[in-house]
Amino acid sequence: MVKILIIYDSRTGNTEKMALAITEGAQQINGVEAIVKKVEKATLQDLQEADGIVMGTPTYYGQMSGKLKAFIDESTKIHGKLKGKVGAAFTSSGGTASGAETTLLSILQTMLIHGMIIQGRHDDKHYGAASVEGPDQEGIESCKELGKRVASLAERLRSS
């Protein structure tokens, strides 16, 4: 069974809504188990056991939250053990032009350093899912699509 891990930090609940939608999207792919965890409950073992990892955070000054950053910093202990896993990112921000893209890129950079395979999109959501304040219906659908794409790629890679 393909395992997709969705890790998130959320202060107001907006990023949590996105995480749950990503989970729902991932579960649409047959043979996929999607696990969602708040970052403070996630472990390095969780990362190693997953075939795909999706990380989300509120945007703070154009960057990820301190909690997610601390967890990613801790992941240096398992450097090289995430190679070949599928990765993606999502964020919620307080307004337009408030740093969502730089937040997504900061997460994706760490995934690339780990040797992960990034699942992007060709349309207007190139770097991952982002919402302004809370996700609207379009944002929820974008999150579901991200989860589905990550799960589908992880399943294809595992089958090959």
Buried (B, 14 or more C-beta within 10 A) or exposed (E): EBBBBBBBBBEEEBBBBBBBBBBBBBBBBEEBBBBBBBBEEBEBEBBEEBBBBBBBBBBBEBBBBEBBBBBBEEBEEEEEBBEEBBBBBBBBBBEEEBBBBBBBBBBBEBBEEBBBBBBEBEEEBEBBBBBBEBBEEEBBBBBBBBBBBBBBBBBEBBEE
